[in-house]
Amino acid sequence: MKQAPPLLTTINLAPRGSVGATRGTIEWIEDDSAYLLEGHGTQYRVALGTPGDQSSLLRVEARLEGTESGEWHTLLWCCGMLARGSDGPILSPLALQQQTEVTEIRHTIRGRSLALEYAEKIEDQPRRRTVFLRPFGRSLEIHVEGPGGRAGEGYCGFSLGALESESPRFIPITGLPEPLVVMGAGGFASGYPDRYLGAATTYPPGAALYRPDTEGVTRPVRETFYVTYSSDPLDPLPALRRQAAALRSDLETRITLDYYSECTFAEDERLLSLLPLYGLQDVLLIYRNWQQFGYRRRAPLMYPADPNRGSNELFRRLIARAKDAGWLVALREEYATITSDSPYWNEKAVATWFDGSLRQTRFRGQYAVAADRMLDFARLEATKIQRNYGPNAAFVDGHTAWNPEEGLRQVDASPNSRCGTETEAMAYVEALLGFLREVHGGPVIGSGGEGAARFDTLAEGMAEAVIRGPDGGLEAPLLVDYELREVRPRLMGLGAGPYRQFCGHATGEAVPANKVDWDAYRATEIALGHAGYVSNYRIKPGPRGIPFPGGSAATAVREYYMLRALQELYLGTPVRRIAYRWGAEFLDLGEALQGEVDLFNAQIRVEYANGLTVWVNRSGADNWSIEAEGERWELPPSGFLALAPRQRLIAYSALLNGQRTDFCRSAAYTFLDVREPRPRAVEGLRVDGAAALLPGAVTGRLDIVLVSAKQLELEDGEYLLSERGDLRLRHRSPAEVEVTVMDSESGKPIHVTWPAFTEAWKKGPFRVTEREGGPWLASRCQVQPTRSGPQLSRARPGATYRIALPE
């Protein structure tokens, strides 16, 4: 017999303003016919009206203690029950109030809660319900209980309505359906339902809605809401209660490579095997399109890999080679949808709508798997995937992107369903993700959503990381406090969302690589404290077909080296202070929101507890001059600077002598990209493209990676290519180097020259072997001594050469 996973009854979404606080006091004010509920720093007044002038709407005012005006501000004014009329439509609290006769409101203080018991008549039918209110810290908790039933009998939910203010400003917070409201008089507010404690079918912003089952009956209403008015803008927002997922730390040193392909597995293996040659070793590979029938086709069947793209053995070898490079490999698995042409098709597995019809997803021809049936399919598929391919991570895509009701439509209206509420469905999502973590023995990664149905913030603790960015992408205001302080310790963000979303393109639309503002994307992910992300998913194919991750090797390499060392310092470190620049001043978030700071072009400084300080200029037009560590830095639009003296890290995308330059020096590597074909010297390196210096096997010598470059000068000499190209030179021993030409400007063989490290390297002779996908063979390429050093002639792109001195 199937067992439902335990429901999340011990978890709640109470606001940050209530964390660690004690309950407040409640007092009846006879002259006002109202109750005063007082927390820590905020007072709430619940007006009941005089008998005969009482309303079915809940009206709440609030004020901040210690403010000069001490004025009350209307917070809730159209808050109340939802009901389904006898003719079918749902009545809002305002519409319902016009049809309601309040016969009595009994009000009593029970312990530290105020109980309001309503006796009402609606369409001449008597109904009773109860509302409990209690102050908790700076927040007000509202608990609602009422009967369900058929249309015209009971209630079908509760809504807070719009938060009232004379001139409210609504500030979107990444991943939260309800915005933060700037109320004036130094106050901030928000109100929302607790999705972990309720029994609603779905949760529209600020409301809980109960849909009927297939027999036309709605469950009794049992919901908890929170409303907070505070001088601290973070107080009204949910405090996330789950601890980080168990393997989150495994991702702190990895850059995500989100890869989509329709090529053969052999072609994918060739491309992906190039990236470790560029030094990309700390990588999380998300491999999206591999399933037997292709991407999002005939779900939830996935295994085996698409036979039209290669054999099982070829796909197994692709994954093994990526793992041998030190990568984590996550294959896309999603169990939320089923198609009628799937071998797994069974109507009993599909969630039903209240009219008895099968629920369809947002994608044409696909149906929603009832949340309690997902694990059945995962047991069949994930175990075969692991046994035959051995991935060491899991990519669960939409399971973390969309809530299981409005997003994935998996709540089931069948009577006695085990997933008849959104809360119940969420428990099955958590069980599924935990199962996949156990099967694959690695972290679980998902996608982020968009709009009110996005779920990724509430996936904290369920998944280790999600690809997430702000709604609106580049056009969104940049507020980082909630992300850095509340979300980041429990859920790692990857990148700044899909490139398509970041660039403002429609769902499903591809974006040309040259239309992605890579600098703005990088600045955003650094400001949000996210891990680096490089992808070709939803990048428009070029003349050669599926694009290179990031659109080019140069972009992929730049994003890897600019983020890899930096993110390791901030992903696991608490934030000490966050400040927003306003002229010559730095303001905290509350001051910035109440003032005139342009958060769409924010300039932000973040100080971490380990001594790392990051400056990010998200302005689209203005430079930002910074003085730090005795130097002046000029940050262009979307530039940044990161300094961690104790960890010997310096990273920046800044203007040097008027030219944009990307640089990172850390204990692990040094990287420089001068972004032009003219050689420039920076921090002891001189290059005409991009170069990475990596520790090698020989003490005192560095391995070299060149990208779109022709020359590199270091203290030990000069590295030269006969034409611009991509090169890796690795020291195997004091008497042997390995040279790989990944690409050249013309695609033809090139000459490669490197310094003569010793007298023996000046003279030779040299033994040359080569390999290009097969065994090592004696090479026809020759190495000749030159004045600059040994020169390998006619090195072919795609081949690796070993040059050794005589033993």
Secondary structure by P-SEA (a helix, b strand, c coil): ccccccccccccccccccccccbbbbbbbccccbbbbbcccbbbbbbbccccccccbbbbbbbbccccccccccccccbbbbbbccccccccaaaaaaaccccbbbbbbcccbbbbbbbbbcccbbbbbbbbbbbcccbbbbbbbbbbccccccccccccccccccbbbbbbcccccbbbbbccccccccccccccccccccccccbbbbbbccccccccccbbbbbbbccccccccccccccccccccccccbbbbbccccccaaaaaaaaaaaaaacccccccccccccccccccccccccccccccccaaaaaaaaaaaaaabbbbbcccccccccccccccccccbbbccccccccccccccccccccaaaaaaaacaaaaaacccccbbbbcccccccccccccccccccccccccaaaaaaaaaaaaaaaaaaacbbbbbbcccccccccccccccccccccccccccccccccccccccccccccccccccccccccccccccccccccaaaaaaaaaaaacccbbbbcccccccccccccccccaaaaaaaaaacaaaaaacccccccbbbbbcccccccaaaaaacccccccccbbbbccccbbbbbcccccbbbbbbcccbbbbbccccbbbbbcccbbbbbbcccccbbbbbcccccbbbbbccccccccccccccccbbbbbbcccccbbbbbbccccccccccbbbbbcccccbbbbbccccbbbbbbcccccccbbbbbbcccccccccccbbbbbbcccccccccbbbbbcccccccccccccbbbbbbccc
